[in-house]
């Protein structure tokens, strides 16, 4: 492993991660014209951001850097692949890992001499929830800074639970994933649990360094949270039903999404391998059995 990568990871243990992230949260929401323009121009140049699919392609028209970062797509920019049984990518990003959950253990990274992993209970913060996914399927998707940062439903589902879990805010880039044990179970995260045609479905938003906040449709921004303590959120009544492809939430800055499905519930598309580039709405698998839109009622998200 390169010395620079190890130094970068070592530095993260020393940094005041939450204080830095709160500062980025504040900065990204400033409406000062010169600051907003400088941040957006610099970001576009650094990451070669393509705004061709954005609902607002003119970067000068965004009120804040965060508005630009969480920009919406133009209508029709991402048609959903397949039919009701087709799982679609919930976001733009790169597949970090994908496969079968080994009992309760999920693969975090493949190393030269060993593998790095973590448990379902550590990730979800609840042993009963974890039991629903033992031996199941998972995919981990990393959202790079240039990616579209809204997260959508891979299949229809009705929201059953939302849990906020406090933690660290390590970076989630490839070097940190390889070097920090149990990274995704250590970082701050929001767990969304659904009833769907696949059975249980979990969509886990994993926070990271400089991720100013995680927001959910129907709840608003859930992080940064004060106090930082594990808790379940009160759900609206009736429960929110999301259609396949419906917007679920967003990262205000970038991070990682982890999908969990029960054993035997889906078959992954052959192309969904570590390193594969995904676009929201693209096919990533097929639900098994008699899967249909009935799991989510075929309804768009209640706004």
C-alpha positions, 0 to 999 in steps of 0.5 A: 500500500502506498505510503501516501495512502497510509498517511492520509488514513492515519491523519483521519484518526487525528482530525476533528472529523465532525467539526470539519464536516460542520464547517463544510456544511456551513460553507456549502450553504452560503449565499454570498455571490462571489463565494458561491460562484468560486466554489461551483467553478472550482468544483466543476473544473476539478472534477469535470462535472457534466451538467448536460443531464441536470434540470438546471444546466447553468451553474450560475443559477444555483443559489448555494453550492449545496443546491448545485451539488444536490442538483436534480436531473432533467425529466426523462434523463434516466428512464428506468430499465426493465419492468417491476421485477428489475432492480435498478441502481439507486444512484450514480456511482461505482460498485465497491463490493457486491455479493452474498452475505456470508452468514452475518458478515459483509465483505468490505474490501479484498486485500492481498492476503485477507479480506476485510469485513463487518457484520450486519448487526454492526451496520444496522445497529439492531440484531433483530433487523440484521436477522432478516438479511442473514445469508442474503445479498448486498451491493455497496456503491461509492458516490464520487464527488462528480456523481449525481447525489440523490438516492432512489428506490431500487424497487417499490417499497413501503417504509417500515423503519428509519434509524439514525446511528452515530459514528465517525466520519472517515473518508469512504474512498478506496484507500480508506475502505482498504485500510480502516477496519469495519469502516461502514459500521463505524461511520455515521449512517441512516438505515431505511428499512422497507417492506417490498416485493423482495421481502425486507429491503434495507437502504443504508446511507453511510456518512463520510468526511465532509458529508454535511448532511443526509436528507430523506424525503418526508423527514428533511435533513437528519444529519448533522444530529445533536445529540449524536445518539442512536435512535429510531425516527417516528414514522408518518401515518400512513407509512410512506410508499415509494415507487421503483425509482422514486426519490428517497433521499440525498447526500449533501456531499458524497458518500456510500449507499449499501443495499441489503436484500434477503437470501434468495430474493434476487439475481444480480446482473453479471455486469454488476461487479466491483469497479463497475460504473452505475447510473441511477435507473440502470438494471442491477438485478432481477427479483426472484419468485413472483415479485411485483410492484405490490410490495410498494403499492406502485405509489410514488413517494408522498411529498 
